[in-house]
C-alpha cells in the first residue's frame, strides 16, 4: 500500500495551462481566436495544502495568539475608499455588491483578504488529468433550500446571473440509478479488524437507505448477530419508543438527550450499533450524534424517532423545504463567489451565463487593478482597524508581503471571522468582545483527489462511501453529477474524475460539547501536515477500494487538501446551549453591533452556516453604514 504519492511539483504545474481548455469543446485554435490565454497565476489549480493555505493565517495567529503588533504606516499607502471590506468571502463580496448597488454605483471599494484566492470557504479546486479538466469544490458546497431565502438573498442571486431553476437541468438526479450505483459503507481494519466495503443500510444526510434491501445488506456487516438483528429492527420500525410520555415530555427528553444515548437507553441498541451510526451526521453538523440531541435526530428522521408522534411549531427552516439537494455548481458555492466577482469586476471574469461561471477562468492579475471602482487585494491580512480621531473615517492597516500598509475608508465592513475581530478592532467594548468569542467555528477538511478512472466504484456498485469510526474521512466518493455548458460530469468508469472526501475534526464520546470538540479538532487540524492527511487518506482509499483494483500510485494524479481550522459558522446546539439562544437570541446579536463606521458581516454574525446567512449579514451591514 502506498502512503505517499509520487507526484512532483512539475506534475502539478504542467496541468495548469492545459486545464484552461481541457474539457471544453473548443479547439486550441478557437481559444486563440477568442483571445483566451492561460493565466500565469491561477490559485484554483494549486494542489497540496489549500483552504487556509500556508501563509494565509500566520500573521493573524501572531496577532491573536501572541499579541504581535505591526506598526501603522505614518502615511497612507493607498487612496481613501468609500468602503473597505475586510474579508473576501461570500459575505464580503456581497457587501461590496450591495454597497455599489444601494449607493447608486460608481463608489470606490477595496476588499482585502488574507488568502491567495477569493471566496472564503467557497473554494474552487481544479485538476488536469491527461488533458481532461476536472473541477470540484473545496469548501462551501451547495445552495440549500433556496426557496426559503430572504428577499434580498434571492434578488442578489438573480442580479448576479444565477437562475436557480437551471440546476434542475444541470444536475442529473438519476445518474447513480442509471448505473446501478448505491451508497456504500466501509468497515476499516482499524475499527472492525478487516477492510470491507459493502452496500450501506444507514442514513446519510439527504439520502435514506433502500428499505427493501436493509436485511440483506446488514447480514454481511462485521458485527455480532445480536447487533445485526437490532440494527434491522431499528431501521425498519416505526414504533413509538416513548409511549408513556406526553408530547411536551417527549420533546423535553429528546432535547436534553444525545441521539447516541437515546439509542442506548430507549431503543436498546448495542454499542456496536451506536458506534456504527454515530458519524452519519458529521457532514451536516461537523460533529457526531454523541454531541447532538435526539430532537435533532427526530428532525432529520433518524431511525428510532419516526414513530414518536410529535409535532412542533415554527417554520422548520431548511427542514421544512421539500426542494431536492441539487443546487450545486461544479465548484460548489465558489460559483456564487465567481458570479459576484464577475458583477463587480467584469473584466476579470469573462462570460455572461451560468455555464460560463463553471468553465471560464478568472484573470487574477486584474483583481487589484488601479482605476477600477472595486478592487480585490489578496494575500493581505488586516491587523488593525480604527477610527480617525475625528471619527470621520476608518484606517485599516494590513500586512502584505511582510510589510504593513494602510488605507482609509469612509465605511468599513468586517467580513472576517468573528473571533478575529476583537484582536484587530481595539475600539470594541468588552461586552461585545465576550459575545463575539462565545462561538467556535467547526474545523474540517475537504480532500479532493484526481483519479484516472473510477472503475473500483463501478466494480463495487457504489458511488459514495460512509466510514464509521474513521481514522480521517467520515465519507468520500464521486462528486455531484453536475454538467454545465462545456463542462461534463463523468459518464463512464474509464474516464477521469474527482474523489471528494470530508473530514471533521472531532473528539467523540469523551463527554465534550460541540464547542469543546471544535477546539480539540482545530488544534489537531492545524498540527497535521500535508503528509499526515495524505498518508491517512491513502490508507482509507486503499482499504475501501483496493480489493476492487484501486492502486493509488497508478490511479491518483493529484491531491488537494482544503484545510479549514475555522470552518462552518457555529450554530447553536440545543443539547448544550441555552434554549433562548435557539429562539432568535444568542451572543451573536450583541456581537454584531455596529461600532461607528464599522459594521460586521459574516455567517458567524447570523449563527447560520449557509450562503444566505452570509448574504443577509452583508445586507444588514451595508444598511447600517448607509444609514449614517
C-alpha positions as CSV (number, residue, x, y, z in Angstrom):
1,X,0.0,0.0,0.0
2,X,1.3,3.5,-0.9
3,X,1.2,6.1,1.9
4,X,2.7,8.8,-0.2
5,X,2.1,9.8,-3.8
6,X,5.0,10.1,-6.2
7,X,3.7,13.3,-7.7
8,X,6.2,16.1,-8.3
9,X,5.6,19.8,-8.3
10,X,6.3,19.8,-12.0
11,X,3.5,17.3,-12.5
12,X,1.2,19.8,-10.6
13,X,2.3,22.8,-12.6
14,X,2.2,21.2,-16.0
15,X,-1.6,20.7,-15.7
16,X,-2.3,24.3,-15.0
17,X,-2.1,25.7,-18.6
18,X,-3.7,22.6,-20.1
19,X,-6.6,22.9,-17.6
20,X,-7.8,26.1,-19.1
21,X,-9.0,24.4,-22.3
22,X,-9.4,20.8,-21.4
23,X,-12.9,19.6,-21.0
24,X,-14.1,22.3,-23.5
25,X,-15.4,21.6,-26.9
26,X,-13.3,24.5,-28.2
27,X,-10.1,23.6,-30.0
28,X,-6.8,25.4,-29.2
29,X,-7.2,27.5,-32.4
30,X,-10.8,28.5,-31.4
31,X,-9.4,29.6,-28.0
32,X,-6.6,31.5,-29.6
33,X,-9.0,33.2,-31.9
34,X,-11.1,34.3,-29.0
35,X,-8.1,35.7,-27.2
36,X,-8.1,33.1,-24.5
37,X,-4.8,32.6,-22.7
38,X,-3.5,30.6,-19.8
39,X,-3.2,32.7,-16.6
40,X,0.3,32.9,-15.2
41,X,-1.2,32.7,-11.6
42,X,-4.3,30.6,-11.1
43,X,-4.9,29.6,-7.4
44,X,-7.7,27.1,-8.2
45,X,-5.2,24.8,-9.9
46,X,-2.8,24.8,-7.0
47,X,-2.6,21.5,-5.2
48,X,-1.2,20.2,-1.9
49,X,-2.3,22.1,1.3
50,X,-5.0,24.6,0.4
51,X,-8.0,26.1,2.2
52,X,-6.3,28.1,4.9
53,X,-3.1,27.7,2.9
54,X,0.4,28.2,4.4
55,X,0.9,32.0,4.5
56,X,-2.7,32.9,5.0
57,X,-3.1,32.6,8.8
58,X,0.3,33.1,10.4
59,X,0.1,36.8,10.8
60,X,-3.5,36.7,12.2
61,X,-2.4,34.0,14.6
62,X,0.6,36.1,15.7
63,X,-1.7,39.0,16.4
64,X,-4.4,36.9,18.1
65,X,-2.3,34.4,20.0
66,X,1.0,36.1,20.6
67,X,-0.1,39.7,20.8
68,X,2.1,40.7,17.9
69,X,1.7,44.3,16.7
70,X,2.6,45.8,13.3
71,X,3.5,49.5,13.1
72,X,0.9,51.6,11.3
73,X,2.5,53.4,8.4
74,X,2.6,57.1,9.1
75,X,1.3,57.9,5.7
76,X,-1.5,56.2,3.7
77,X,0.0,53.7,1.3
78,X,-3.2,53.8,-0.9
79,X,-6.1,56.1,-1.5
80,X,-9.2,56.8,0.5
81,X,-12.1,54.5,-0.4
82,X,-15.8,54.9,0.1
83,X,-15.9,51.4,1.6
84,X,-13.2,49.0,2.8
85,X,-14.2,45.4,3.3
86,X,-12.0,43.1,5.4
87,X,-12.7,39.6,4.1
88,X,-13.3,38.4,0.5
89,X,-15.7,35.5,1.2
90,X,-19.3,35.5,0.0
91,X,-20.3,37.9,2.8
92,X,-17.6,40.4,1.9
93,X,-18.2,40.2,-1.8
94,X,-21.9,40.6,-1.2
95,X,-21.2,43.6,1.0
96,X,-19.3,45.2,-1.9
97,X,-22.0,44.3,-4.3
98,X,-24.8,45.7,-2.1
99,X,-22.9,48.9,-1.4
100,X,-22.4,49.7,-5.0
101,X,-26.0,48.8,-5.8
102,X,-27.7,50.6,-3.0
103,X,-25.5,53.7,-3.2
104,X,-26.1,54.2,-6.9
105,X,-22.8,52.8,-8.1
106,X,-19.5,54.3,-9.0
107,X,-18.1,54.1,-5.5
108,X,-14.6,53.2,-4.6
109,X,-14.5,49.9,-2.8
110,X,-11.5,47.9,-1.7
111,X,-11.7,44.3,-0.5
112,X,-8.7,42.8,1.4
113,X,-8.4,39.1,2.2
114,X,-5.7,37.1,3.8
115,X,-6.0,34.2,1.4
116,X,-4.5,33.9,-2.1
117,X,-8.0,33.3,-3.6
118,X,-11.3,35.0,-3.1
119,X,-14.5,33.3,-1.9
120,X,-13.5,32.4,1.7
121,X,-14.8,28.9,2.3
122,X,-16.3,28.9,-1.1
123,X,-13.2,27.5,-2.7
124,X,-12.7,26.1,-6.2
125,X,-10.3,23.2,-7.0
126,X,-9.1,22.3,-10.5
127,X,-7.1,19.4,-11.8
128,X,-5.9,18.3,-15.2
129,X,-5.8,14.5,-15.8
130,X,-4.2,13.5,-19.1
131,X,-5.8,16.5,-20.8
132,X,-9.2,16.4,-19.1
133,X,-10.1,19.4,-17.0
134,X,-11.7,18.5,-13.6
135,X,-13.4,20.9,-11.3
136,X,-14.5,20.3,-7.7
137,X,-15.4,22.2,-4.5
138,X,-13.0,22.7,-1.6
139,X,-15.4,24.3,0.8
140,X,-18.9,25.8,0.8
141,X,-20.9,23.2,-1.0
142,X,-24.5,24.0,-2.3
143,X,-27.4,26.4,-2.2
144,X,-29.7,24.6,0.3
145,X,-33.4,25.2,0.1
146,X,-33.1,28.5,-1.9
147,X,-36.9,28.9,-2.0
148,X,-36.6,29.8,1.7
149,X,-34.0,32.5,1.2
150,X,-34.8,36.1,2.2
151,X,-36.0,38.5,-0.5
152,X,-32.6,40.2,-0.7
153,X,-30.7,36.9,-1.0
154,X,-32.9,35.7,-3.7
155,X,-32.6,39.0,-5.5
156,X,-28.8,39.0,-5.3
157,X,-28.6,35.6,-6.9
158,X,-30.8,36.8,-9.7
159,X,-28.8,40.1,-10.1
160,X,-25.5,38.2,-10.5
161,X,-27.0,35.9,-13.1
162,X,-27.8,32.8,-11.1
163,X,-31.2,31.2,-12.1
164,X,-32.0,28.5,-9.5
165,X,-34.3,26.7,-11.9
166,X,-31.4,25.9,-14.2
167,X,-30.0,23.5,-11.7
168,X,-32.8,21.1,-12.5
169,X,-31.2,20.7,-15.9
170,X,-27.6,20.8,-14.8
171,X,-27.9,18.1,-12.0
172,X,-28.5,14.6,-13.2
173,X,-30.7,13.2,-10.4
174,X,-30.8,9.7,-12.0
175,X,-27.1,9.4,-12.7
176,X,-26.4,6.8,-10.0
177,X,-29.6,4.9,-10.5
178,X,-29.0,4.5,-14.2
179,X,-25.6,2.9,-13.4
180,X,-26.9,0.7,-10.6
181,X,-24.8,2.5,-8.0
182,X,-25.7,2.6,-4.4
183,X,-24.3,4.2,-1.2
184,X,-21.6,2.2,0.3
185,X,-20.2,1.7,3.8
186,X,-16.5,1.0,4.6
187,X,-15.7,-1.1,7.6
188,X,-12.0,-0.4,8.3
189,X,-9.3,-2.7,9.6
190,X,-8.6,-0.2,12.4
191,X,-12.2,-0.2,13.7
192,X,-13.5,-3.6,12.6
193,X,-10.4,-5.9,12.3
194,X,-10.5,-6.2,8.5
195,X,-11.2,-4.0,5.5
196,X,-14.6,-4.5,3.9
197,X,-16.7,-2.2,1.6
198,X,-20.4,-3.1,1.4
199,X,-23.8,-1.6,0.4
200,X,-24.9,0.8,3.1
201,X,-28.1,0.3,5.1
202,X,-27.7,3.5,7.1
203,X,-29.0,7.0,6.6
204,X,-26.7,9.7,5.3
205,X,-27.8,13.4,5.0
206,X,-30.3,13.7,2.2
207,X,-30.3,10.0,1.4
208,X,-32.1,7.3,3.2
209,X,-31.4,3.6,2.7
210,X,-33.3,1.3,0.3
211,X,-35.6,-0.3,2.9
212,X,-36.2,-3.3,0.8
213,X,-32.5,-4.2,0.9
214,X,-31.7,-3.5,4.6
215,X,-31.8,-7.0,5.9
216,X,-29.8,-8.4,3.1
217,X,-27.2,-5.6,3.4
218,X,-26.9,-5.8,7.2
219,X,-26.5,-9.6,7.1
220,X,-22.9,-9.1,5.7
221,X,-21.8,-6.5,8.3
222,X,-18.9,-7.4,10.5
223,X,-20.9,-7.0,13.7
224,X,-22.4,-9.5,16.1
225,X,-25.6,-11.3,15.1
226,X,-27.5,-9.6,18.0
227,X,-26.3,-6.2,16.7
228,X,-27.4,-7.1,13.2
229,X,-30.9,-8.0,14.4
230,X,-31.1,-4.8,16.5
231,X,-30.0,-2.7,13.5
232,X,-32.5,-4.2,11.1
233,X,-35.3,-3.7,13.7
234,X,-34.3,-0.1,14.3
235,X,-34.1,0.7,10.7
236,X,-37.4,-0.9,9.8
237,X,-39.6,0.1,12.7
238,X,-42.0,3.0,13.2
239,X,-42.6,2.0,16.9
240,X,-43.1,4.8,19.4
241,X,-40.2,4.2,21.9
242,X,-41.6,6.8,24.4
243,X,-45.2,5.7,24.6
244,X,-45.5,6.5,28.3
245,X,-44.7,10.2,27.7
246,X,-46.9,13.1,26.5
247,X,-45.9,15.4,23.7
248,X,-44.1,18.0,25.8
249,X,-42.4,15.4,27.9
250,X,-41.1,13.7,24.8
251,X,-39.8,16.9,23.4
252,X,-38.1,17.8,26.7
253,X,-36.4,14.4,26.9
254,X,-35.3,14.4,23.3
255,X,-33.9,17.9,23.7
256,X,-31.7,17.0,26.7
257,X,-30.6,13.6,25.4
258,X,-28.0,12.9,22.8
259,X,-29.1,10.7,20.0
260,X,-26.4,8.3,20.8
261,X,-27.7,8.0,24.4
262,X,-31.3,7.8,23.0
263,X,-30.3,4.7,21.0
264,X,-28.7,3.2,24.1
265,X,-31.3,4.0,26.7
266,X,-34.6,4.0,24.8
267,X,-34.0,1.9,21.7
268,X,-31.9,-0.7,23.5
269,X,-29.2,-0.6,20.8
270,X,-25.9,-2.5,21.4
271,X,-22.8,-0.3,21.5
272,X,-21.8,-1.7,18.1
273,X,-24.9,-0.2,16.5
274,X,-24.5,3.2,18.3
275,X,-20.9,3.5,17.1
276,X,-21.9,2.4,13.5
277,X,-24.5,5.2,13.3
278,X,-22.6,7.9,15.4
279,X,-20.8,9.6,12.5
280,X,-23.5,9.7,9.8
281,X,-24.3,13.3,10.6
282,X,-20.7,14.6,10.6
283,X,-21.0,16.0,7.1
284,X,-24.0,18.1,8.1
285,X,-23.1,19.4,11.6
286,X,-19.4,18.7,11.7
287,X,-19.8,16.6,14.9
288,X,-21.4,13.2,15.6
289,X,-24.5,12.0,17.3
290,X,-22.7,11.9,20.7
291,X,-23.0,15.7,20.8
292,X,-26.3,16.3,19.1
293,X,-29.8,15.9,20.5
294,X,-32.3,13.2,19.9
295,X,-34.7,16.0,18.9
296,X,-32.3,16.9,16.1
297,X,-32.3,13.3,15.1
298,X,-36.1,13.4,15.0
299,X,-36.0,16.5,12.7
300,X,-33.7,14.6,10.4
301,X,-35.9,11.5,10.6
302,X,-33.3,9.2,12.1
303,X,-34.1,5.6,12.9
304,X,-36.0,5.2,16.2
305,X,-37.6,8.6,16.0
306,X,-40.1,8.2,13.2
307,X,-42.9,6.8,15.4
308,X,-42.7,9.3,18.2
309,X,-45.8,11.1,17.0
310,X,-44.8,14.7,17.9
311,X,-45.4,17.9,16.0
312,X,-43.5,21.1,16.5
313,X,-44.4,24.6,15.5
314,X,-42.3,27.1,13.7
315,X,-41.3,27.3,10.1
316,X,-38.9,24.5,10.3
317,X,-36.1,26.3,8.4
318,X,-34.3,24.1,5.9
319,X,-36.1,21.1,7.3
320,X,-39.4,22.4,6.0
321,X,-38.2,22.5,2.4
322,X,-39.1,19.8,0.0
323,X,-36.6,21.0,-2.6
324,X,-34.0,18.5,-3.8
325,X,-30.4,18.9,-2.8
326,X,-29.3,19.8,-6.4
327,X,-28.4,23.5,-6.4
328,X,-24.7,22.9,-6.9
329,X,-22.1,24.4,-9.2
330,X,-19.2,22.0,-10.2
331,X,-17.0,24.1,-7.8
332,X,-19.7,24.4,-5.2
333,X,-20.5,27.9,-3.9
334,X,-17.3,29.2,-5.5
335,X,-19.7,29.6,-8.4
336,X,-21.6,32.2,-6.4
337,X,-18.3,33.9,-5.5
338,X,-17.3,34.0,-9.1
339,X,-20.7,35.4,-10.1
340,X,-20.2,38.2,-7.5
341,X,-16.7,39.0,-8.8
342,X,-17.9,39.0,-12.4
343,X,-20.6,41.6,-11.4
344,X,-18.0,43.7,-9.5
345,X,-15.1,43.3,-12.0
346,X,-16.5,42.1,-15.4
347,X,-13.1,42.5,-17.0
348,X,-11.7,39.9,-14.6
349,X,-14.2,37.2,-15.2
350,X,-15.3,36.7,-18.8
351,X,-18.7,35.4,-20.0
352,X,-22.2,36.2,-19.0
353,X,-24.0,32.9,-18.4
354,X,-24.1,30.4,-15.6
355,X,-22.3,27.9,-17.8
356,X,-19.5,30.4,-18.3
357,X,-19.1,30.6,-14.5
358,X,-18.2,26.9,-14.5
359,X,-15.7,26.9,-17.3
360,X,-14.2,30.3,-17.7
361,X,-11.0,31.2,-15.8
362,X,-10.5,34.3,-13.7
363,X,-7.7,36.8,-14.5
364,X,-6.3,37.2,-11.1
365,X,-3.8,39.8,-12.4
366,X,-6.5,42.4,-12.8
367,X,-8.4,41.9,-9.5
368,X,-6.5,44.8,-7.9
369,X,-6.1,47.0,-10.9
370,X,-5.9,50.8,-10.4
371,X,-8.6,52.8,-11.9
372,X,-11.5,50.3,-11.2
373,X,-14.3,51.1,-8.9
374,X,-13.9,47.8,-7.0
375,X,-10.5,46.2,-6.2
376,X,-9.8,42.9,-4.5
377,X,-6.4,42.7,-2.8
378,X,-5.5,39.1,-1.9
379,X,-2.8,37.8,0.5
380,X,-3.4,40.9,2.7
381,X,-4.1,40.3,6.4
382,X,-5.8,43.0,8.3
383,X,-4.1,43.7,11.7
384,X,-5.6,47.0,12.9
385,X,-8.9,48.7,12.2
386,X,-9.7,52.0,14.0
387,X,-11.5,55.3,13.5
388,X,-9.6,58.5,12.8
389,X,-9.6,61.0,15.7
390,X,-12.5,63.0,14.3
391,X,-14.5,59.8,13.7
392,X,-15.0,60.7,10.0
393,X,-13.0,57.8,8.6
394,X,-11.6,54.4,9.5
395,X,-8.0,53.5,9.0
396,X,-7.3,49.8,8.0
397,X,-3.8,48.5,8.4
398,X,-3.0,45.2,6.8
399,X,0.2,43.2,6.1
400,X,1.1,42.3,2.5
401,X,4.4,40.6,1.5
402,X,5.6,41.1,5.1
403,X,5.1,44.8,5.1
404,X,2.3,46.8,6.8
405,X,0.2,49.1,4.5
406,X,-2.6,51.5,5.4
407,X,-5.8,52.6,3.6
408,X,-8.6,54.7,4.8
409,X,-12.3,54.2,4.3
410,X,-15.5,56.3,4.9
411,X,-17.0,53.0,5.9
412,X,-15.7,49.6,6.9
413,X,-17.3,46.2,6.8
414,X,-15.6,43.4,8.8
415,X,-16.4,40.3,6.9
416,X,-13.7,38.2,8.6
417,X,-14.1,35.6,11.3
418,X,-15.8,36.8,14.5
419,X,-13.0,35.6,16.7
420,X,-10.5,37.6,14.7
421,X,-12.4,40.9,15.1
422,X,-11.5,41.8,18.8
423,X,-7.8,41.4,18.0
424,X,-7.8,43.9,15.2
425,X,-10.5,46.3,16.4
426,X,-9.5,47.8,19.8
427,X,-12.4,50.1,20.0
428,X,-14.8,47.3,20.7
429,X,-16.4,47.3,24.2
430,X,-15.6,44.3,26.4
431,X,-19.2,43.1,26.4
432,X,-19.1,42.8,22.6
433,X,-15.8,41.1,22.7
434,X,-17.3,38.5,25.1
435,X,-20.2,38.0,22.7
436,X,-18.0,37.6,19.7
437,X,-15.8,35.0,21.2
438,X,-18.6,32.7,22.5
439,X,-18.8,30.6,19.4
440,X,-16.2,28.3,18.0
441,X,-16.2,27.6,14.3
442,X,-16.3,23.9,13.2
443,X,-12.9,22.6,12.0
444,X,-13.0,20.5,8.8
445,X,-11.1,19.5,5.7
446,X,-12.3,18.7,2.2
447,X,-9.9,16.4,0.4
448,X,-10.1,16.2,-3.3
449,X,-8.2,13.5,-5.3
450,X,-8.0,13.5,-9.1
451,X,-8.0,9.9,-10.5
452,X,-7.6,8.5,-13.9
453,X,-10.8,6.4,-13.7
454,X,-13.4,5.3,-11.2
455,X,-13.5,1.6,-12.1
456,X,-13.3,0.4,-8.5
457,X,-16.5,2.3,-7.7
458,X,-18.3,0.6,-10.6
459,X,-16.9,-2.8,-9.6
460,X,-18.4,-2.3,-6.1
461,X,-21.6,-0.8,-7.5
462,X,-21.3,2.2,-5.2
463,X,-20.8,5.9,-5.7
464,X,-20.4,7.2,-2.1
465,X,-18.9,5.7,1.0
466,X,-19.7,6.3,4.6
467,X,-16.9,5.4,7.1
468,X,-18.0,4.7,10.7
469,X,-15.3,5.4,13.3
470,X,-12.9,6.8,10.7
471,X,-9.2,7.5,11.0
472,X,-9.7,10.6,8.9
473,X,-12.5,11.0,6.3
474,X,-16.0,10.1,7.5
475,X,-17.2,9.9,3.9
476,X,-15.8,10.0,0.4
477,X,-17.0,9.3,-3.1
478,X,-17.7,10.6,-6.5
479,X,-18.6,14.2,-6.8
480,X,-22.1,15.6,-7.6
481,X,-23.3,14.7,-11.1
482,X,-23.4,18.3,-12.4
483,X,-22.8,19.2,-16.1
484,X,-22.8,22.9,-17.1
485,X,-22.1,24.0,-20.7
486,X,-18.8,22.6,-21.9
487,X,-18.1,21.1,-18.5
488,X,-19.5,17.5,-18.5
489,X,-19.6,15.2,-15.4
490,X,-18.0,11.8,-16.0
491,X,-20.3,9.3,-17.8
492,X,-18.1,6.2,-17.9
493,X,-15.9,4.4,-15.3
494,X,-13.0,4.7,-17.7
495,X,-13.0,8.5,-17.5
496,X,-11.0,10.6,-15.0
497,X,-12.9,12.2,-12.2
498,X,-12.5,13.6,-8.7
499,X,-13.0,11.7,-5.5
500,X,-14.2,14.1,-2.8
501,X,-13.7,13.3,0.9
502,X,-14.8,15.0,4.1
503,X,-13.1,15.2,7.5
504,X,-14.5,16.8,10.6
505,X,-12.1,17.4,13.5
506,X,-14.0,15.9,16.4
507,X,-13.2,14.2,19.7
508,X,-16.2,11.9,20.1
509,X,-17.5,10.0,23.1
510,X,-15.4,11.9,25.6
511,X,-18.2,13.9,27.2
512,X,-17.3,17.0,25.4
513,X,-19.7,19.6,24.0
514,X,-19.5,20.5,20.3
515,X,-17.7,23.8,21.3
516,X,-15.1,21.8,23.2
517,X,-14.8,19.3,20.4
518,X,-14.3,22.1,17.9
519,X,-11.3,23.4,20.0
520,X,-9.7,20.0,20.1
521,X,-10.3,19.4,16.4
522,X,-9.0,22.8,15.4
523,X,-5.7,22.2,17.1
524,X,-5.5,18.7,15.5
525,X,-6.1,20.1,12.0
526,X,-3.5,22.8,12.5
527,X,-0.9,20.3,13.7
528,X,-1.5,17.9,10.8
529,X,0.9,18.2,7.9
530,X,0.0,17.5,4.3
531,X,1.9,14.2,4.6
532,X,-0.4,13.3,7.6
533,X,-3.5,14.0,5.5
534,X,-2.1,12.2,2.5
535,X,-1.0,9.0,4.3
536,X,-4.3,8.6,6.2
537,X,-6.4,9.4,3.1
538,X,-4.4,6.9,1.0
539,X,-4.8,4.3,3.7
540,X,-8.6,4.7,3.6
541,X,-8.7,4.7,-0.2
542,X,-6.7,1.5,-0.3
543,X,-8.7,-0.2,2.4
544,X,-12.1,0.7,0.9
545,X,-11.2,0.3,-2.8
546,X,-8.1,-1.8,-3.0
547,X,-9.9,-5.1,-3.4
548,X,-11.7,-3.7,-6.4
549,X,-8.5,-2.8,-8.2
550,X,-7.6,0.6,-6.9
551,X,-3.9,1.4,-6.9
552,X,-3.1,4.9,-5.5
553,X,0.3,5.1,-7.2
554,X,-1.2,4.3,-10.6
555,X,-4.6,5.9,-10.3
556,X,-4.2,9.2,-8.4
557,X,-2.7,12.1,-10.3
558,X,-3.0,14.9,-7.7
559,X,-4.4,15.6,-4.2
560,X,-5.7,18.9,-2.7
561,X,-6.4,19.2,1.0
562,X,-8.7,22.1,1.8
563,X,-7.9,22.6,5.4
564,X,-10.3,24.8,7.4
565,X,-9.4,25.0,11.1
566,X,-12.0,27.7,11.3
567,X,-14.7,26.1,9.2
568,X,-18.5,26.2,9.5
569,X,-20.1,29.1,11.4
570,X,-21.2,28.0,14.8
571,X,-24.9,27.1,15.1
572,X,-26.5,26.8,18.5
573,X,-26.9,23.3,19.8
574,X,-29.9,22.7,22.0
575,X,-28.0,19.9,23.8
576,X,-25.6,22.4,25.3
577,X,-26.7,25.9,24.6
578,X,-29.5,27.8,26.5
579,X,-32.9,27.5,24.9
580,X,-33.2,31.2,24.3
581,X,-30.1,31.1,22.0
582,X,-32.1,28.9,19.6
583,X,-35.2,31.2,19.7
584,X,-33.7,34.2,18.0
585,X,-31.4,35.2,20.8
586,X,-27.8,34.4,21.4
587,X,-24.5,36.2,21.8
588,X,-24.2,36.7,18.0
589,X,-26.8,39.5,18.3
590,X,-24.7,41.6,20.7
591,X,-21.5,40.6,18.9
592,X,-22.6,42.1,15.5
593,X,-23.5,45.5,16.8
594,X,-22.2,48.5,14.7
595,X,-19.2,50.4,16.0
596,X,-19.5,53.8,14.4
597,X,-18.4,53.5,10.8
598,X,-17.5,49.8,11.3
599,X,-20.1,47.1,10.7
600,X,-19.8,43.3,10.9
601,X,-20.9,40.9,8.2
602,X,-20.2,37.2,8.2
603,X,-22.0,33.9,8.7
604,X,-20.8,33.9,12.3
605,X,-22.9,37.1,12.9
606,X,-26.0,35.2,11.8
607,X,-25.1,32.0,13.7
608,X,-26.0,30.3,10.5
609,X,-23.6,28.3,8.3
610,X,-25.3,28.8,4.9
611,X,-24.8,31.1,1.9
612,X,-28.0,33.0,2.5
613,X,-26.8,33.8,6.1
614,X,-23.7,35.3,4.7
615,X,-25.7,37.4,2.2
616,X,-28.2,38.5,4.7
617,X,-25.4,39.6,7.0
618,X,-23.9,41.7,4.2
619,X,-27.3,43.3,3.5
620,X,-27.7,44.3,7.2
621,X,-24.1,45.6,7.5
622,X,-24.4,47.8,4.4
623,X,-27.7,49.1,5.5
624,X,-26.2,50.1,8.8
625,X,-23.5,52.1,7.1
626,X,-25.7,53.7,4.5
627,X,-28.0,55.0,7.3
628,X,-25.2,57.1,8.8
